[in-house]
Amino acid sequence: MGQIRDFPIVWEGWSVPTGSATIQGSIYQSNKIDKYDVIGFAALKIINVLRRNDVAGTPAQTDTCSKNNTNSAVVAGTYDWIQFAAAMGCPKPPPSVPVDSISNVTIDSLQPTDYTYNTTGITLAKDLPRSSSVSFTWHFDAKPGPCGPVPNDNSAMCVVTEWHGSTLTGDYDQNKDNITVVRLCDLAYTNSCLDQRPR
């Protein structure tokens, strides 16, 4: 990891890629690619290599933080949801803030105009009296891992990379001495010799 490697850029086709006057693309046999049409290279720094079980991401989380008959008063002020849960004595606070959404906020001892809230926390315009009943539901959306949806193949690997330009875009920042692009040409396939077609 940490090294920069060249990865081929494949033209799927059939159409005309940038820098060519010829309609071309990869060659299929029995609905599978038999010959790739490599039109350039991308320089990618390898940041991490992950196994399937390492890229699962985080599932959605939802819970309700509630407390009937609060043990003590909560003075007016601004609290994040974790602080507010601790002040009211709720055993199920969110694990972090901000959350992705908050719903079903109820405070039986205050009017709805006595408080405001958002995904980070709540602001009380008045003290919350002792022996109040308070409840709110917090939610976190599911977060995909660094490689998107988990593949079905248990042996799949995910390579996390950093872009360092390509031979097609003019921002390739590596030594080009070992980079040679040879366009697809195989006379065994009809009309597939592309830019190297004999004249």
One Martini backbone bead per residue (centre of mass of N, CA, C, O) as a GRO file, in nm:
protein
  199
    1MET     BB    1   0.102   0.033   0.012
    2GLY     BB    2   0.143   0.368  -0.126
    3GLN     BB    3   0.149   0.294  -0.419
    4ILE     BB    4   0.199   0.349  -0.766
    5ARG     BB    5  -0.025   0.246  -1.028
    6ASP     BB    6  -0.110   0.105  -1.339
    7PHE     BB    7  -0.428   0.139  -1.504
    8PRO     BB    8  -0.641   0.036  -1.726
    9ILE     BB    9  -0.818   0.179  -2.004
   10VAL     BB   10  -1.136   0.087  -2.119
   11TRP     BB   11  -1.300   0.043  -2.425
   12GLU     BB   12  -1.616  -0.058  -2.498
   13GLY     BB   13  -1.813   0.032  -2.700
   14TRP     BB   14  -1.910   0.104  -3.009
   15SER     BB   15  -1.693   0.377  -3.081
   16VAL     BB   16  -1.547   0.704  -3.050
   17PRO     BB   17  -1.269   0.791  -2.912
   18THR     BB   18  -1.053   0.990  -2.792
   19GLY     BB   19  -0.814   1.033  -3.053
   20SER     BB   20  -1.005   0.900  -3.271
   21ALA     BB   21  -1.135   0.772  -3.604
   22THR     BB   22  -1.232   0.494  -3.479
   23ILE     BB   23  -1.436   0.240  -3.453
   24GLN     BB   24  -1.443   0.095  -3.119
   25GLY     BB   25  -1.366  -0.198  -2.902
   26SER     BB   26  -1.453  -0.452  -2.741
   27ILE     BB   27  -1.447  -0.810  -2.754
   28TYR     BB   28  -1.700  -1.048  -2.814
   29GLN     BB   29  -1.768  -1.384  -2.674
   30SER     BB   30  -2.037  -1.517  -2.558
   31ASN     BB   31  -2.088  -1.248  -2.377
   32LYS     BB   32  -1.769  -1.210  -2.358
   33ILE     BB   33  -1.469  -1.086  -2.297
   34ASP     BB   34  -1.180  -1.135  -2.516
   35LYS     BB   35  -1.109  -0.826  -2.592
   36TYR     BB   36  -0.930  -0.551  -2.503
   37ASP     BB   37  -0.956  -0.184  -2.521
   38VAL     BB   38  -0.671  -0.008  -2.467
   39ILE     BB   39  -0.638   0.365  -2.428
   40GLY     BB   40  -0.498   0.366  -2.133
   41PHE     BB   41  -0.371   0.523  -1.822
   42ALA     BB   42  -0.391   0.503  -1.465
   43ALA     BB   43  -0.287   0.673  -1.177
   44LEU     BB   44  -0.279   0.483  -0.865
   45LYS     BB   45  -0.311   0.504  -0.529
   46ILE     BB   46  -0.271   0.274  -0.273
   47ILE     BB   47  -0.452   0.278   0.028
   48ASN     BB   48  -0.636   0.006   0.019
   49VAL     BB   49  -0.708  -0.343   0.121
   50LEU     BB   50  -1.018  -0.522   0.112
   51ARG     BB   51  -1.234  -0.723   0.245
   52ARG     BB   52  -1.557  -0.799   0.245
   53ASN     BB   53  -1.591  -0.770   0.572
   54ASP     BB   54  -1.463  -0.458   0.565
   55VAL     BB   55  -1.723  -0.320   0.371
   56ALA     BB   56  -2.018  -0.304   0.511
   57GLY     BB   57  -2.064  -0.090   0.708
   58THR     BB   58  -2.363   0.078   0.836
   59PRO     BB   59  -2.640   0.032   0.980
   60ALA     BB   60  -2.928   0.120   1.066
   61GLN     BB   61  -3.046   0.349   1.332
   62THR     BB   62  -3.299   0.307   1.600
   63ASP     BB   63  -3.433   0.507   1.878
   64THR     BB   64  -3.579   0.556   2.208
   65CYS     BB   65  -3.579   0.835   2.423
   66SER     BB   66  -3.700   0.783   2.759
   67LYS     BB   67  -3.879   0.960   3.042
   68ASN     BB   68  -4.047   0.900   3.332
   69ASN     BB   69  -4.018   1.093   3.576
   70THR     BB   70  -3.803   1.294   3.634
   71ASN     BB   71  -3.553   1.349   3.878
   72SER     BB   72  -3.489   1.640   3.748
   73ALA     BB   73  -3.421   1.938   3.661
   74VAL     BB   74  -3.399   2.135   3.351
   75VAL     BB   75  -3.237   2.382   3.238
   76ALA     BB   76  -3.222   2.628   3.049
   77GLY     BB   77  -3.104   2.553   2.712
   78THR     BB   78  -2.835   2.397   2.537
   79TYR     BB   79  -2.848   2.064   2.388
   80ASP     BB   80  -2.743   1.784   2.317
   81TRP     BB   81  -2.867   1.466   2.294
   82ILE     BB   82  -2.675   1.346   2.505
   83GLN     BB   83  -2.712   1.557   2.727
   84PHE     BB   84  -3.022   1.537   2.748
   85ALA     BB   85  -3.035   1.239   2.825
   86ALA     BB   86  -2.874   1.273   3.090
   87ALA     BB   87  -3.060   1.490   3.226
   88MET     BB   88  -3.330   1.295   3.203
   89GLY     BB   89  -3.244   0.974   3.225
   90CYS     BB   90  -3.172   0.829   2.964
   91PRO     BB   91  -3.069   0.494   2.836
   92LYS     BB   92  -3.097   0.589   2.496
   93PRO     BB   93  -2.873   0.729   2.345
   94PRO     BB   94  -2.699   0.851   2.115
   95PRO     BB   95  -2.372   0.785   2.002
   96SER     BB   96  -2.409   1.057   1.828
   97VAL     BB   97  -2.331   1.384   1.687
   98PRO     BB   98  -2.519   1.409   1.456
   99VAL     BB   99  -2.808   1.313   1.339
  100ASP     BB  100  -3.030   1.240   1.076
  101SER     BB  101  -3.289   1.214   1.276
  102ILE     BB  102  -3.588   1.360   1.431
  103SER     BB  103  -3.861   1.233   1.640
  104ASN     BB  104  -4.112   1.241   1.863
  105VAL     BB  105  -4.125   1.505   2.034
  106THR     BB  106  -4.185   1.497   2.395
  107ILE     BB  107  -4.318   1.743   2.645
  108ASP     BB  108  -4.551   1.761   2.896
  109SER     BB  109  -4.447   2.047   3.051
  110LEU     BB  110  -4.441   2.172   2.758
  111GLN     BB  111  -4.455   2.375   2.502
  112PRO     BB  112  -4.372   2.385   2.169
  113THR     BB  113  -4.270   2.696   2.214
  114ASP     BB  114  -4.036   2.609   2.445
  115TYR     BB  115  -3.895   2.459   2.192
  116THR     BB  116  -3.605   2.355   2.002
  117TYR     BB  117  -3.489   2.156   1.709
  118ASN     BB  118  -3.240   1.923   1.588
  119THR     BB  119  -2.987   1.697   1.498
  120THR     BB  120  -2.808   1.798   1.753
  121GLY     BB  121  -3.050   1.944   1.932
  122ILE     BB  122  -3.174   2.134   2.222
  123THR     BB  123  -3.389   2.418   2.310
  124LEU     BB  124  -3.465   2.573   2.616
  125ALA     BB  125  -3.675   2.837   2.730
  126LYS     BB  126  -3.742   2.646   2.971
  127ASP     BB  127  -3.775   2.480   3.235
  128LEU     BB  128  -3.755   2.144   3.331
  129PRO     BB  129  -3.941   1.976   3.525
  130ARG     BB  130  -3.986   1.775   3.757
  131SER     BB  131  -4.159   1.490   3.656
  132SER     BB  132  -4.125   1.448   3.363
  133SER     BB  133  -4.217   1.363   3.022
  134VAL     BB  134  -3.977   1.223   2.790
  135SER     BB  135  -3.933   1.216   2.418
  136PHE     BB  136  -3.718   1.059   2.158
  137THR     BB  137  -3.628   0.997   1.809
  138TRP     BB  138  -3.352   0.839   1.666
  139HIS     BB  139  -3.148   0.856   1.349
  140PHE     BB  140  -2.955   0.640   1.129
  141ASP     BB  141  -2.826   0.594   0.844
  142ALA     BB  142  -2.708   0.406   0.619
  143LYS     BB  143  -2.357   0.317   0.567
  144PRO     BB  144  -2.143   0.279   0.340
  145GLY     BB  145  -1.873   0.169   0.241
  146PRO     BB  146  -1.584   0.241   0.053
  147CYS     BB  147  -1.725   0.024  -0.187
  148GLY     BB  148  -2.007  -0.007  -0.123
  149PRO     BB  149  -2.171  -0.259  -0.190
  150VAL     BB  150  -2.185  -0.578  -0.097
  151PRO     BB  151  -2.071  -0.851  -0.223
  152ASN     BB  152  -2.139  -1.191  -0.285
  153ASP     BB  153  -1.843  -1.243  -0.304
  154ASN     BB  154  -1.625  -1.369  -0.063
  155SER     BB  155  -1.347  -1.311  -0.247
  156ALA     BB  156  -1.365  -1.025  -0.257
  157MET     BB  157  -1.205  -0.714  -0.340
  158CYS     BB  158  -1.090  -0.388  -0.218
  159VAL     BB  159  -0.969  -0.089  -0.381
  160VAL     BB  160  -0.822   0.194  -0.250
  161THR     BB  161  -0.790   0.510  -0.419
  162GLU     BB  162  -0.572   0.761  -0.580
  163TRP     BB  163  -0.558   1.016  -0.793
  164HIS     BB  164  -0.285   1.060  -1.073
  165GLY     BB  165  -0.392   1.038  -1.343
  166SER     BB  166  -0.373   1.038  -1.712
  167THR     BB  167  -0.306   0.979  -2.056
  168LEU     BB  168  -0.587   1.141  -2.141
  169THR     BB  169  -0.586   1.423  -1.938
  170GLY     BB  170  -0.285   1.556  -1.872
  171ASP     BB  171  -0.230   1.452  -1.538
  172TYR     BB  172   0.014   1.275  -1.554
  173ASP     BB  173   0.266   1.220  -1.274
  174GLN     BB  174   0.436   1.006  -1.426
  175ASN     BB  175   0.647   0.798  -1.564
  176LYS     BB  176   0.642   0.709  -1.927
  177ASP     BB  177   0.854   0.491  -2.014
  178ASN     BB  178   0.641   0.225  -1.955
  179ILE     BB  179   0.427   0.361  -2.155
  180THR     BB  180   0.220   0.162  -2.379
  181VAL     BB  181  -0.014   0.210  -2.638
  182VAL     BB  182  -0.194  -0.068  -2.776
  183ARG     BB  183  -0.412  -0.124  -2.996
  184LEU     BB  184  -0.649  -0.317  -3.091
  185CYS     BB  185  -0.522  -0.622  -3.271
  186ASP     BB  186  -0.704  -0.888  -3.452
  187LEU     BB  187  -0.726  -1.076  -3.744
  188ALA     BB  188  -0.934  -1.297  -3.631
  189TYR     BB  189  -1.119  -1.041  -3.640
  190THR     BB  190  -1.366  -0.885  -3.772
  191ASN     BB  191  -1.320  -0.553  -3.764
  192SER     BB  192  -1.075  -0.543  -3.506
  193CYS     BB  193  -0.799  -0.373  -3.572
  194LEU     BB  194  -0.838  -0.082  -3.608
  195ASP     BB  195  -0.572   0.134  -3.607
  196GLN     BB  196  -0.394  -0.133  -3.731
  197ARG     BB  197  -0.501  -0.152  -4.002
  198PRO     BB  198  -0.427  -0.253  -4.290
  199ARG     BB  199  -0.317  -0.072  -4.614
   0.00000   0.00000   0.00000
